[in-house]
Amino acid sequence: MKALDLNGAVVVVTGAARGIGQATAQAFATAGATVYRGDLDPGADPTVHPLDVTSRDSFAAFVDAVLGESGRIDVLVNNAGVMPLGHFLDEADEISRVTMDVNVWGLIHGMRLVVPGMLDRHHGHVVNIASMAGKIPFPGMAVYNASKYAAVGLTAAVRRELHCTGVTASAVLPSAVRTSLSAGVRLGGILPTVDPSDVATAVLRTCRTRQPELAVPRWLGGWKTLDGLTPTRLMSLGRRLAGDDRGLHADPAARSSYTERVTTFSASRQ
């Protein structure tokens, strides 16, 4: 597949009011694209469309608004995500459902609404923001792990279905990112820490390469090989020494603002 020309491309980014989404939208705009941003909490920014990715109707309204103004969508970046932390048995069912609905159903809604138009034009690219948590299980984020494993598998399977259509799908897998999702968590150790701009660079790279998966940083793409070659007991020891259970020990006070946002959204769906 040839690289996408981003100059003049129409790009949709979800969860784009802050963090990775905001950085990605800025990167596409710098490359000359027309960017439409959606977010559950657009704040006071009138350029961000209200969007609840867990609602097909909300997502459809956003897509219709973009198509009504620009007539097409060349790139869809499914970025919106949530990351509750804590013991699996203590996590409320409602929070687990929100995690799966945002992190998995958000991708499903986006692709089912946008990809048909891409197929009609034999042109387009989807980027699903997954996570290295879609490859590496971590104590303290079991349901988040499940959602990101699902995101990786969903992207790979859809990509195969789109083979030879002119439309591609890529998964971008960041390690720990300096955003509100990681508030209160001790960073570093088993996973390197990256900035939202690093993830944005990777997203734009997939538009050039159309590669199936891209880890951020890229060398983490070798994790599967390392995990397969390392004896289980040795890997377990190494992960324990590196503090892979830090999701169980996040600072509640530092995470309070983020936790409140997720809890409030969960309650609004009841």
matplotlib code that plots the C-alpha trace (Angstrom):
import matplotlib.pyplot as plt

x = [0.0, 1.3, 1.6, -1.4, -1.0, -2.0, -1.9, -5.6, -6.7, -9.8, -9.0, -11.3, -9.8, -11.8, -10.9, -9.2, -9.7, -6.5, -3.6, -2.8, -5.8, -5.0, -1.4, -2.4, -4.9, -2.2, 0.3, -2.2, -3.0, 0.7, 0.9, -1.8, -4.8, -8.3, -8.9, -12.2, -12.0, -14.5, -14.6, -17.0, -15.9, -15.1, -14.9, -15.0, -13.4, -16.0, -13.8, -14.3, -17.5, -19.4, -18.9, -19.7, -18.0, -20.1, -23.2, -23.6, -26.1, -23.6, -20.8, -23.1, -24.1, -20.4, -19.6, -22.6, -21.4, -18.0, -19.3, -21.8, -18.9, -16.1, -17.8, -15.4, -13.1, -9.6, -8.3, -10.1, -8.1, -10.0, -8.2, -10.8, -10.1, -10.3, -8.0, -9.4, -6.9, -7.2, -7.8, -9.9, -12.3, -12.9, -13.7, -17.4, -19.2, -20.3, -16.7, -15.7, -18.5, -17.5, -13.9, -15.1, -17.6, -15.2, -12.1, -13.7, -17.2, -15.8, -13.6, -16.4, -18.8, -16.2, -15.1, -18.6, -19.7, -16.6, -15.1, -18.0, -17.4, -13.7, -14.5, -16.7, -13.7, -11.1, -9.1, -8.7, -6.9, -8.0, -5.7, -6.8, -4.9, -4.4, -1.6, 1.3, -1.2, -2.7, 0.4, 1.6, -0.8, -0.4, -1.9, -4.2, -5.6, -7.2, -10.2, -8.2, -5.8, -8.8, -10.0, -6.6, -6.1, -9.5, -8.4, -5.3, -7.2, -10.1, -7.7, -5.8, -8.9, -10.6, -7.3, -7.4, -11.0, -10.0, -7.1, -6.8, -9.6, -7.4, -8.4, -6.1, -6.2, -3.3, -3.0, -0.6, 0.6, 2.1, 3.8, 3.1, 2.1, 2.3, -1.4, -4.2, -4.7, -1.4, -2.0, -0.8, 1.1, 4.9, 6.2, 9.4, 10.6, 9.2, 7.8, 9.4, 7.4, 6.6, 4.9, 1.6, 3.6, 5.6, 2.3, 1.1, 4.3, 3.6, 0.0, 1.2, 3.9, 1.3, -0.3, 2.9, 3.8, 0.3, 2.0, -0.3, 1.1, 3.5, 4.8, 5.8, 8.7, 9.3, 11.8, 9.0, 7.6, 10.1, 8.3, 6.5, 9.8, 11.4, 8.5, 8.5, 12.2, 12.5, 11.6, 8.4, 10.0, 12.7, 10.2, 8.0, 10.9, 12.1, 8.6, 8.2, 11.5, 10.5, 7.3, 4.8, 2.1, 2.2, -1.4, -2.4, -0.6, -1.6, -2.0, -5.8, -5.4, -3.4, -5.9, -9.0, -9.8, -9.5, -11.3, -14.2, -14.5, -14.8, -17.2, -19.4, -19.6, -20.4, -23.2, -24.7, -25.3, -27.5]
y = [0.0, 3.4, 6.2, 8.4, 12.0, 13.9, 17.3, 18.0, 14.7, 14.6, 13.1, 12.2, 11.8, 10.7, 11.5, 14.6, 17.3, 16.3, 13.9, 11.6, 12.7, 16.4, 15.8, 13.5, 16.1, 18.8, 16.6, 15.9, 19.6, 20.4, 17.9, 19.8, 17.7, 19.0, 17.5, 17.0, 16.3, 14.6, 14.2, 13.3, 16.4, 19.1, 21.8, 25.3, 24.5, 25.1, 23.2, 19.9, 18.0, 16.4, 12.6, 9.6, 6.7, 4.2, 5.4, 4.5, 7.4, 9.9, 8.6, 8.6, 12.2, 13.1, 11.3, 12.8, 16.3, 15.6, 14.1, 17.0, 19.5, 17.6, 14.9, 12.1, 10.7, 9.6, 8.7, 7.6, 7.6, 5.7, 7.1, 7.6, 5.3, 4.9, 3.1, 2.4, 0.8, -1.4, -5.0, -6.9, -8.3, -4.8, -3.1, -2.3, -4.0, -0.6, 0.6, -2.6, -2.2, 1.4, 0.2, -2.4, -0.1, 2.8, 0.8, -1.9, -0.8, 2.7, 1.1, -1.1, 1.9, 4.0, 1.5, 0.3, 3.9, 5.2, 2.2, 1.7, 5.1, 4.4, 1.1, 3.0, 5.1, 2.3, 4.6, 5.1, 4.2, 3.4, 3.7, 2.1, 3.3, 0.1, -0.3, -2.5, -3.7, -5.5, -7.7, -7.6, -8.5, -6.2, -6.7, -3.8, -3.3, -6.7, -5.4, -2.7, -5.4, -7.4, -4.4, -3.7, -7.3, -7.1, -3.9, -5.6, -8.7, -6.6, -4.5, -7.4, -9.3, -6.3, -5.6, -9.1, -8.5, -5.3, -6.9, -5.6, -3.1, 0.0, 0.5, -0.5, -0.7, -0.4, -0.7, 1.6, 0.2, 2.8, 2.0, 4.2, 7.7, 10.9, 11.7, 11.8, 8.1, 7.4, 9.9, 8.6, 5.7, 5.4, 5.5, 3.9, 0.4, -2.5, -0.1, 3.1, 6.3, 8.3, 11.6, 12.1, 13.6, 10.3, 8.4, 11.0, 10.5, 6.8, 7.3, 9.5, 6.9, 4.2, 6.5, 6.2, 2.6, 1.1, -1.5, -3.7, -2.8, -0.2, -0.1, 3.1, 3.1, 0.8, -1.5, -2.8, -4.6, -7.3, -8.1, -11.2, -12.7, -11.9, -13.3, -16.5, -17.1, -16.3, -19.0, -18.3, -18.3, -15.9, -13.6, -13.6, -12.7, -9.9, -8.4, -8.5, -6.8, -4.2, -3.5, -4.6, -4.4, -0.7, -0.4, -1.9, 0.8, 4.0, 7.2, 7.6, 11.4, 11.9, 9.9, 11.5, 13.9, 11.2, 8.6, 11.0, 11.7, 7.9, 7.4, 10.3, 9.0, 5.5, 6.9, 8.9, 5.7, 4.1]
z = [0.0, -0.9, 1.7, 2.4, 1.4, 4.5, 2.9, 2.5, 4.0, 6.2, 9.6, 12.5, 16.0, 19.0, 22.6, 21.1, 23.8, 25.7, 25.9, 23.0, 21.0, 21.2, 20.2, 17.3, 16.0, 16.2, 14.3, 11.5, 11.3, 11.0, 8.2, 6.3, 7.1, 7.9, 11.4, 13.2, 16.9, 19.1, 22.8, 25.6, 27.4, 24.8, 27.6, 26.3, 23.0, 20.3, 17.7, 19.6, 18.8, 21.7, 21.3, 23.4, 21.5, 23.5, 21.8, 18.1, 17.7, 19.1, 16.9, 13.9, 14.5, 14.7, 11.5, 9.7, 10.7, 9.3, 6.0, 5.7, 5.8, 4.1, 2.1, 3.1, 5.8, 4.9, 8.3, 11.4, 14.7, 17.4, 20.4, 23.2, 26.1, 29.8, 32.3, 35.8, 38.2, 41.2, 42.3, 39.8, 42.4, 43.9, 40.6, 40.2, 37.3, 36.0, 35.7, 34.0, 31.5, 30.8, 30.1, 27.6, 26.0, 25.5, 24.7, 22.5, 21.4, 20.7, 18.0, 16.7, 16.3, 14.7, 12.1, 11.2, 10.6, 8.8, 6.9, 4.5, 3.0, 2.7, 0.9, -1.6, -2.5, -2.2, 0.0, 3.7, 6.9, 10.4, 13.5, 16.7, 19.7, 21.7, 24.3, 25.2, 27.8, 24.9, 24.9, 28.5, 31.4, 34.4, 37.9, 38.8, 35.3, 34.4, 32.6, 30.9, 29.8, 28.4, 26.5, 24.9, 24.0, 22.3, 20.5, 19.2, 18.0, 16.5, 14.5, 13.2, 12.1, 10.5, 8.7, 7.2, 6.0, 4.3, 2.4, -1.1, -0.7, -0.6, 3.1, 5.9, 9.7, 12.2, 15.9, 17.8, 21.1, 23.4, 26.7, 29.7, 28.5, 30.5, 30.5, 33.1, 32.6, 34.4, 37.1, 40.5, 39.0, 39.5, 35.9, 34.5, 35.2, 33.1, 30.5, 29.3, 29.6, 26.5, 25.7, 23.8, 20.9, 20.6, 20.1, 17.6, 15.6, 15.5, 14.3, 11.4, 10.6, 10.1, 7.5, 5.6, 6.1, 6.6, 8.9, 11.1, 14.5, 15.8, 19.4, 21.1, 21.5, 18.5, 20.2, 22.5, 19.4, 20.3, 23.6, 22.2, 21.2, 24.5, 26.5, 24.4, 24.9, 28.6, 31.1, 32.9, 36.4, 35.3, 33.5, 36.6, 38.9, 36.5, 36.3, 40.1, 40.6, 38.0, 39.9, 37.3, 40.0, 40.4, 39.1, 42.4, 44.3, 42.5, 44.6, 45.1, 45.8, 42.6, 40.6, 42.2, 39.3, 36.7, 38.7, 39.3, 35.6, 34.8, 37.7, 36.7, 33.2, 34.4, 36.6, 33.7, 31.8, 34.5]

ax = plt.figure().add_subplot(projection="3d")
ax.plot(x, y, z, "-o")
ax.set_aspect("equal")
plt.show()
